[in-house]
Amino acid sequence: MEDFEKIYVDGVYVIAVNLTRATINEAITFRKMVKEDINSGQTKLVIDLSMCDYVDSTFFGAIIVASRMLIDIGFKLKVVKPAPGGEHIFTYTNYVKVFDKYKTREDAIKSFEEDIQPES
């Protein structure tokens, strides 16, 4: 299985992070891939962290870069919450409210078309 899987569902671009530990080792590749995708016009973007038990600050920084790029052009990043052990980074960095976070990939995808509220 690839570390990062790109999936298109109903016009929404999903990047599934297929890692139990998302760390500095993968952050550079991830950041480059996401920047290229946003620059090529992918604006409905979901980052699926549901397989991640751990997300380090460098990888989290790459997600923040993607979020800022989308905000700058009028869009918002949607994130599928990591496994319970991986959620600490959102609280620890005080970025709890910056991203729209969803329990499932399906909810995140539907949120682009329907009024599905993110989780807190």
Stockholm file with secondary structure:
# STOCKHOLM 1.0

chainA/1-120         MEDFEKIYVDGVYVIAVNLTRATINEAITFRKMVKEDINSGQTKLVIDLSMCDYVDSTFFGAIIVASRMLIDIGFKLKVVKPAPGGEHIFTYTNYVKVFDKYKTREDAIKSFEEDIQPES
#=GR chainA/1-120 SS CCSEEEEEETTEEEEEECCSEECHHHHHHHHHHHHHHHHTTCCSEEEECTTCSEECHHHHHHHHHHHHHHHHTTCCCEEECCCGGGTHHHHHTTCTTTSEEESSHHHHHHTTTSCCCCBC
#=GC SS_cons         CCSEEEEEETTEEEEEECCSEECHHHHHHHHHHHHHHHHTTCCSEEEECTTCSEECHHHHHHHHHHHHHHHHTTCCCEEECCCGGGTHHHHHTTCTTTSEEESSHHHHHHTTTSCCCCBC
//
